[in-house]
Amino acid sequence: MKKRGVAIESLVWWIIGIAVLAVMIVLAVVLKDKLWDLGAYIKNLFRGG
């Protein structure tokens, strides 16, 4: 019974990690254009103008 508990606990963390990764990928696809604009803005900010 102890091994099953450890396996389920490990599986929960894998599922959470995969879900977070999937959400990040979806957000990256949806916000792709805005991310490019944000990157250019940050680059200009560090460039000093």
N, CA, C and O atoms as CSV, one atom per row, in Angstrom:
chain,resi,resn,atom,element,x,y,z
A,1,MET,N,N,0.824,-1.198,0.000
A,1,MET,CA,C,0.000,0.000,0.000
A,1,MET,C,C,0.864,1.256,0.000
A,1,MET,O,O,0.487,2.281,-0.567
A,2,LYS,N,N,2.018,1.166,0.637
A,2,LYS,CA,C,2.889,2.336,0.718
A,2,LYS,C,C,3.438,2.716,-0.665
A,2,LYS,O,O,3.542,3.899,-0.991
A,3,LYS,N,N,3.786,1.711,-1.470
A,3,LYS,CA,C,4.306,1.993,-2.805
A,3,LYS,C,C,3.243,2.672,-3.674
A,3,LYS,O,O,3.560,3.559,-4.466
A,4,ARG,N,N,2.002,2.259,-3.525
A,4,ARG,CA,C,0.935,2.854,-4.331
A,4,ARG,C,C,0.769,4.329,-3.969
A,4,ARG,O,O,0.562,5.156,-4.857
A,5,GLY,N,N,0.853,4.668,-2.705
A,5,GLY,CA,C,0.747,6.062,-2.278
A,5,GLY,C,C,1.859,6.915,-2.856
A,5,GLY,O,O,1.615,8.042,-3.289
A,6,VAL,N,N,3.075,6.394,-2.870
A,6,VAL,CA,C,4.209,7.127,-3.429
A,6,VAL,C,C,4.013,7.308,-4.929
A,6,VAL,O,O,4.292,8.381,-5.464
A,7,ALA,N,N,3.534,6.267,-5.615
A,7,ALA,CA,C,3.321,6.345,-7.061
A,7,ALA,C,C,2.248,7.371,-7.386
A,7,ALA,O,O,2.401,8.148,-8.329
A,8,ILE,N,N,1.163,7.385,-6.617
A,8,ILE,CA,C,0.086,8.345,-6.879
A,8,ILE,C,C,0.571,9.761,-6.615
A,8,ILE,O,O,0.254,10.675,-7.376
A,9,GLU,N,N,1.331,9.951,-5.555
A,9,GLU,CA,C,1.855,11.280,-5.243
A,9,GLU,C,C,2.782,11.770,-6.355
A,9,GLU,O,O,2.732,12.938,-6.738
A,10,SER,N,N,3.621,10.885,-6.867
A,10,SER,CA,C,4.519,11.238,-7.963
A,10,SER,C,C,3.717,11.559,-9.226
A,10,SER,O,O,4.045,12.496,-9.953
A,11,LEU,N,N,2.679,10.786,-9.479
A,11,LEU,CA,C,1.838,10.991,-10.658
A,11,LEU,C,C,1.126,12.337,-10.595
A,11,LEU,O,O,0.978,13.005,-11.618
A,12,VAL,N,N,0.685,12.741,-9.411
A,12,VAL,CA,C,0.019,14.030,-9.254
A,12,VAL,C,C,0.955,15.154,-9.667
A,12,VAL,O,O,0.539,16.071,-10.375
A,13,TRP,N,N,2.212,15.102,-9.236
A,13,TRP,CA,C,3.167,16.155,-9.602
A,13,TRP,C,C,3.446,16.162,-11.101
A,13,TRP,O,O,3.604,17.229,-11.694
A,14,TRP,N,N,3.509,14.975,-11.726
A,14,TRP,CA,C,3.695,14.915,-13.179
A,14,TRP,C,C,2.512,15.543,-13.899
A,14,TRP,O,O,2.696,16.278,-14.869
A,15,ILE,N,N,1.290,15.261,-13.433
A,15,ILE,CA,C,0.094,15.813,-14.071
A,15,ILE,C,C,0.070,17.333,-13.922
A,15,ILE,O,O,-0.264,18.043,-14.870
A,16,ILE,N,N,0.423,17.833,-12.740
A,16,ILE,CA,C,0.462,19.282,-12.528
A,16,ILE,C,C,1.493,19.920,-13.452
A,16,ILE,O,O,1.222,20.955,-14.060
A,17,GLY,N,N,2.667,19.313,-13.561
A,17,GLY,CA,C,3.719,19.848,-14.427
A,17,GLY,C,C,3.297,19.878,-15.889
A,17,GLY,O,O,3.549,20.858,-16.591
A,18,ILE,N,N,2.659,18.814,-16.349
A,18,ILE,CA,C,2.211,18.751,-17.743
A,18,ILE,C,C,1.103,19.776,-17.985
A,18,ILE,O,O,1.056,20.401,-19.044
A,19,ALA,N,N,0.219,19.948,-17.012
A,19,ALA,CA,C,-0.862,20.931,-17.159
A,19,ALA,C,C,-0.297,22.345,-17.240
A,19,ALA,O,O,-0.742,23.145,-18.063
A,20,VAL,N,N,0.675,22.653,-16.395
A,20,VAL,CA,C,1.299,23.982,-16.432
A,20,VAL,C,C,1.993,24.208,-17.765
A,20,VAL,O,O,1.890,25.288,-18.347
A,21,LEU,N,N,2.697,23.198,-18.249
A,21,LEU,CA,C,3.370,23.301,-19.540
A,21,LEU,C,C,2.363,23.523,-20.671
A,21,LEU,O,O,2.602,24.331,-21.569
A,22,ALA,N,N,1.247,22.810,-20.627
A,22,ALA,CA,C,0.223,22.976,-21.657
A,22,ALA,C,C,-0.367,24.385,-21.626
A,22,ALA,O,O,-0.591,24.987,-22.676
A,23,VAL,N,N,-0.619,24.913,-20.431
A,23,VAL,CA,C,-1.152,26.268,-20.314
A,23,VAL,C,C,-0.156,27.278,-20.857
A,23,VAL,O,O,-0.545,28.222,-21.545
A,24,MET,N,N,1.132,27.092,-20.556
A,24,MET,CA,C,2.149,28.012,-21.058
A,24,MET,C,C,2.225,27.972,-22.584
A,24,MET,O,O,2.373,29.015,-23.220
A,25,ILE,N,N,2.127,26.794,-23.169
A,25,ILE,CA,C,2.173,26.670,-24.627
A,25,ILE,C,C,0.966,27.351,-25.258
A,25,ILE,O,O,1.105,28.060,-26.255
A,26,VAL,N,N,-0.221,27.142,-24.684
A,26,VAL,CA,C,-1.433,27.775,-25.215
A,26,VAL,C,C,-1.315,29.291,-25.117
A,26,VAL,O,O,-1.648,29.998,-26.068
A,27,LEU,N,N,-0.847,29.796,-23.983
A,27,LEU,CA,C,-0.689,31.240,-23.834
A,27,LEU,C,C,0.341,31.791,-24.816
A,27,LEU,O,O,0.160,32.879,-25.363
A,28,ALA,N,N,1.418,31.045,-25.040
A,28,ALA,CA,C,2.437,31.500,-25.985
A,28,ALA,C,C,1.869,31.580,-27.397
A,28,ALA,O,O,2.193,32.507,-28.139
A,29,VAL,N,N,1.032,30.629,-27.776
A,29,VAL,CA,C,0.428,30.650,-29.111
A,29,VAL,C,C,-0.583,31.791,-29.225
A,29,VAL,O,O,-0.614,32.500,-30.231
A,30,VAL,N,N,-1.403,31.964,-28.194
A,30,VAL,CA,C,-2.443,32.995,-28.245
A,30,VAL,C,C,-1.839,34.390,-28.194
A,30,VAL,O,O,-2.290,35.291,-28.901
A,31,LEU,N,N,-0.819,34.570,-27.358
A,31,LEU,CA,C,-0.248,35.898,-27.143
A,31,LEU,C,C,1.053,36.125,-27.913
A,31,LEU,O,O,1.856,36.985,-27.552
A,32,LYS,N,N,1.255,35.337,-28.986
A,32,LYS,CA,C,2.528,35.385,-29.709
A,32,LYS,C,C,2.879,36.796,-30.161
A,32,LYS,O,O,3.998,37.258,-29.937
A,33,ASP,N,N,1.945,37.479,-30.789
A,33,ASP,CA,C,2.215,38.828,-31.298
A,33,ASP,C,C,2.487,39.799,-30.157
A,33,ASP,O,O,3.384,40.636,-30.249
A,34,LYS,N,N,1.722,39.688,-29.095
A,34,LYS,CA,C,1.923,40.592,-27.968
A,34,LYS,C,C,3.252,40.314,-27.270
A,34,LYS,O,O,3.882,41.233,-26.746
A,35,LEU,N,N,3.681,39.048,-27.259
A,35,LEU,CA,C,4.974,38.723,-26.643
A,35,LEU,C,C,6.118,39.346,-27.433
A,35,LEU,O,O,7.093,39.816,-26.847
A,36,TRP,N,N,6.005,39.354,-28.767
A,36,TRP,CA,C,7.053,39.987,-29.578
A,36,TRP,C,C,7.124,41.474,-29.273
A,36,TRP,O,O,8.212,42.033,-29.138
A,37,ASP,N,N,5.948,42.123,-29.164
A,37,ASP,CA,C,5.924,43.553,-28.841
A,37,ASP,C,C,6.519,43.806,-27.458
A,37,ASP,O,O,7.258,44.771,-27.263
A,38,LEU,N,N,6.196,42.943,-26.506
A,38,LEU,CA,C,6.729,43.084,-25.155
A,38,LEU,C,C,8.240,42.900,-25.155
A,38,LEU,O,O,8.951,43.617,-24.452
A,39,GLY,N,N,8.737,41.946,-25.938
A,39,GLY,CA,C,10.178,41.735,-26.038
A,39,GLY,C,C,10.879,42.942,-26.629
A,39,GLY,O,O,11.940,43.337,-26.143
A,40,ALA,N,N,10.316,43.529,-27.653
A,40,ALA,CA,C,10.904,44.724,-28.267
A,40,ALA,C,C,10.887,45.886,-27.278
A,40,ALA,O,O,11.840,46.661,-27.206
A,41,TYR,N,N,9.809,46.002,-26.523
A,41,TYR,CA,C,9.706,47.077,-25.526
A,41,TYR,C,C,10.783,46.930,-24.452
A,41,TYR,O,O,11.423,47.908,-24.067
A,42,ILE,N,N,10.974,45.714,-23.977
A,42,ILE,CA,C,11.989,45.471,-22.931
A,42,ILE,C,C,13.387,45.724,-23.492
A,42,ILE,O,O,14.242,46.293,-22.814
A,43,LYS,N,N,13.611,45.297,-24.736
A,43,LYS,CA,C,14.919,45.519,-25.352
A,43,LYS,C,C,15.203,47.010,-25.493
A,43,LYS,O,O,16.314,47.465,-25.222
A,44,ASN,N,N,14.212,47.755,-25.911
A,44,ASN,CA,C,14.380,49.215,-26.025
A,44,ASN,C,C,14.574,49.858,-24.674
A,44,ASN,O,O,15.293,50.851,-24.560
A,45,LEU,N,N,13.957,49.324,-23.663
A,45,LEU,CA,C,14.081,49.848,-22.308
A,45,LEU,C,C,15.536,49.728,-21.846
A,45,LEU,O,O,16.093,50.668,-21.279
A,46,PHE,N,N,16.145,48.563,-22.091
A,46,PHE,CA,C,17.536,48.355,-21.682
A,46,PHE,C,C,18.517,49.120,-22.561
A,46,PHE,O,O,19.603,49.495,-22.118
A,47,ARG,N,N,18.126,49.346,-23.803
A,47,ARG,CA,C,18.990,50.061,-24.736
A,47,ARG,C,C,19.079,51.538,-24.332
A,47,ARG,O,O,20.057,52.218,-24.643
A,48,GLY,N,N,18.066,52.013,-23.651
A,48,GLY,CA,C,18.099,53.382,-23.168
A,48,GLY,C,C,17.345,54.340,-24.061
A,48,GLY,O,O,17.639,55.536,-24.064
A,49,GLY,N,N,16.391,53.853,-24.810
A,49,GLY,CA,C,15.636,54.780,-25.632
A,49,GLY,C,C,14.760,54.030,-26.521
A,49,GLY,O,O,14.025,54.625,-27.310
